[in-house]
Amino acid sequence: MSNNVALARTDDPAELERFREIQRLCYRCAEEVAATLEPGVTEREACRRMRHWLRDHGVDDWLHTPFAWFGDRSAFQGFRVPTQFLPSGRRLEEGMPYILDMAPVKRGYSADIGYGGVLGENRIWDRLDADLAEYRDLILELVRERRTFAAIYAEVDALIDRQGHQNRHRKYPGRVIGHQVGIIGGPLPRRVGFPFGVRFLQTIGRELVKERLEGRSPLWNGTKRSQHPPTPGLWAVEPHIGFRGVGVKFEELLVVTEDDAYWLDDDLPHVHRWAARKAAA
């Protein structure tokens, strides 16, 4: 693997399979850690469990270390500064929603996923999660139509408004709904810089400069820098909606080619959950 390689080659099935494997590893981690959550567990403890699980399964670097958001923090209630995204001492309670988010690297291949759930029952969470399914279809359809990233962002905002919810991904740094994912390498050490991997920061910094020179950006938001057709490569896409202190999201990898797009994997927990709900309706 060359240290100069950053973006995924979407015409290489073997390379895409490596990304699929690391994404599936993330979801296995999320499901297994979620199964251990109980009243009294803190966000910090949930993140510690994710880190240890991933290290035990061969993870050797990070895009960013795991996050966990419990209760109204799942909707980024009151978030104003970046440090508020870091895991806190918030304790999980019965009926609380939660989000587990992780972005590990294994032998250079990376993924970034978001996994939502609720401890027990929560009607608002159920409704939000049902509504969230629409975004997966909408985003894929618009990318295939070659709408600009900024236009797709606006269409997602319009759907959020129609559903009566709040846009929560605009709270992320850069107000992003997605970002490019690639192969992480280079001579820098595998260290974390609060909370991002140092080698990831080097890679994304290089791509920001390169893409800006070409009138594009590896960050997907609603600004003028995203007023261009979808860039071929792998994109971690993360629509995040909220209502009355409850937040839900999914995050998974989208493959964009020169003339098409598809989700890297349909064998994912939220996809199965939505299909089961639709079948039971």
Buried (B, 14 or more C-beta within 10 A) or exposed (E): EEBEBBBBBBEEEEBBEBBBBBBBBBBBBBEEBBEEBEEEBBBBBBBBBBBEBBEEBEBEBBBBBBBBBBBBBBBBBEBEEEEBBBBBEBBBEEBBBBBBBBBBBBBBBBBBBBBBBBBEEBEBBBBBBBBBBBBBEBBBEBBBEEBBBBBBBEBBBEBBEEBEBBBBBBBBEEBBBBBBBBBBBBEBEEEBEEBBBBBBBBBBEBBBEEBEEEEBBBBBBBBEBBBBBBBBBBBBBBBBBBBEBBBBBBBBBBBBEEEEBBBBBEEBBBBEBBEEEEEEE
